[in-house]
């Protein structure tokens, strides 16, 4: 599997903005919480201090994960997306053959996935199952509650 993370320009901008916020304001807030907890006495019995240090560790982990994602990020331009088959960042219209219902999803990276906006991750069961297939193909996709059959109706940007 590729180490690359495919993002839209908007997704890349959002990750950079989040990272900047965590490094600046977030770190200041963590330092302030630790300082306030330290003022409350003996550190060996100070649960608030321990909690603040743990929160700081999780905060730094989040920063590290974002930096790693950004280091692997490749911004895909719409004009470079091949719509002859399902790929990352394309919009795919599918028919659930059992339910006889149509769905349209945009396949995005994990960090951009948002089901409310019909954006599903290329790493999700449905996303993985659709990748590489063409219009007119019927695809059997293994999902947690069984196998679903989808027909690919359209692929666009």
C-alpha positions in Angstrom: 0.0 0.0 0.0 1.2 3.5 -0.8 2.6 5.8 1.8 1.1 8.7 0.0 -2.0 10.5 1.4 -4.1 12.1 -1.4 -5.7 15.4 -0.4 -7.7 18.1 -2.0 -6.2 21.6 -1.7 -8.9 22.5 0.8 -8.0 19.4 2.9 -4.3 20.3 2.8 -5.1 23.8 3.9 -7.3 22.6 6.7 -4.6 20.2 8.0 -2.0 23.0 7.9 -4.3 25.4 9.7 -5.1 22.8 12.4 -1.4 22.0 12.9 -0.6 25.7 13.2 -3.3 26.1 15.8 -2.1 23.1 17.8 1.5 24.3 17.8 0.7 27.9 18.8 -2.4 28.4 20.9 -2.7 24.7 21.8 0.8 24.4 23.3 0.3 27.7 25.2 -2.9 26.3 26.7 -1.2 23.1 27.7 1.7 24.9 29.3 -0.7 27.1 31.2 -2.7 24.1 32.5 0.5 22.5 33.7 1.6 25.7 35.4 -1.7 26.1 37.2 -1.7 22.4 38.4 1.9 22.8 39.6 0.9 25.7 41.8 -1.5 23.4 43.7 1.2 21.7 45.7 3.0 18.4 46.0 3.5 17.0 42.5 3.7 13.4 43.7 0.0 13.5 44.9 -1.3 16.0 42.4 -3.8 14.3 40.1 -4.5 17.6 38.2 -0.9 17.9 37.3 -0.8 14.2 36.1 -3.9 14.8 34.0 -2.4 18.0 32.5 0.9 16.2 31.6 -1.1 13.4 30.0 -3.2 15.9 28.0 0.1 17.5 26.9 1.4 14.1 25.7 -1.8 13.5 23.7 -1.6 17.0 22.3 2.0 16.4 21.1 1.0 13.0 19.6 -1.7 14.8 17.6 0.9 17.3 16.3 3.2 14.5 15.4 0.4 12.6 13.5 -0.5 15.7 11.6 3.1 16.4 10.7 3.4 12.8 9.4 0.3 13.1 7.3 1.4 16.4 5.8 4.8 14.9 5.0 3.1 12.2 3.0 0.5 14.4 1.4 0.0 14.8 -2.3 -2.5 17.4 -3.5 -4.5 16.1 -6.4 -5.7 18.5 -9.0 -9.0 18.0 -10.6 -7.6 18.0 -14.1 -5.3 15.1 -13.3 -8.0 12.8 -12.0 -8.8 9.9 -14.3 -12.6 9.4 -14.5 -12.5 6.3 -16.6 -12.4 4.3 -13.3 -13.0 5.0 -9.6 -10.0 6.8 -8.0 -9.3 9.0 -5.1 -11.1 12.3 -5.2 -13.6 11.3 -7.8 -17.3 11.4 -7.3 -19.0 8.1 -7.9 -22.7 7.5 -8.3 -23.7 3.9 -7.3 -26.9 1.9 -7.0 -27.4 -0.4 -4.1 -28.9 -3.3 -6.0 -30.7 -4.8 -2.9 -32.3 -1.6 -1.8 -32.7 -0.1 -5.3 -31.4 3.2 -4.1 -28.8 5.5 -5.6 -26.0 7.1 -3.6 -23.3 9.6 -4.7 -20.0 9.7 -2.8 -16.8 11.5 -3.2 -13.8 9.3 -2.3 -11.4 11.2 -0.1 -8.5 10.6 2.4 -9.2 9.5 6.0 -8.7 13.0 7.3 -11.3 14.5 4.9 -14.0 11.8 5.3 -17.4 13.2 6.3 -20.5 11.1 5.7 -22.7 14.1 6.2 -21.1 15.7 3.1 -21.2 12.3 1.3 -17.4 12.1 1.5 -16.1 8.6 2.3 -12.6 7.4 2.9 -10.8 5.5 0.2 -9.8 3.2 3.1 -13.4 2.4 4.1 -14.8 -0.9 3.0 -17.0 0.7 0.3 -14.2 3.1 -0.8 -11.7 0.2 -1.1 -14.3 -1.9 -2.9 -15.1 0.7 -5.5 -11.5 1.7 -6.3 -10.4 0.8 -9.8 -13.8 -0.2 -11.1 -15.5 1.3 -14.1 -19.0 2.5 -15.0 -21.4 -0.4 -15.5 -19.6 -2.8 -13.3 -21.3 -4.6 -10.5 -19.2 -4.8 -7.4 -19.6 -7.1 -4.4 -18.2 -5.3 -1.3 -17.7 -7.0 2.0 -19.0 -4.7 4.8 -19.2 -5.5 8.5 -22.8 -6.9 8.2 -22.3 -8.9 5.0 -21.8 -8.5 1.3 -23.4 -5.6 -0.6 -23.8 -5.4 -4.3 -23.4 -2.0 -6.0 -23.6 -1.0 -9.7 -21.4 1.9 -10.7 -23.6 4.4 -12.6 -21.3 7.4 -13.1 -17.9 8.7 -12.3 -17.1 12.4 -12.3 -15.1 15.1 -10.7 
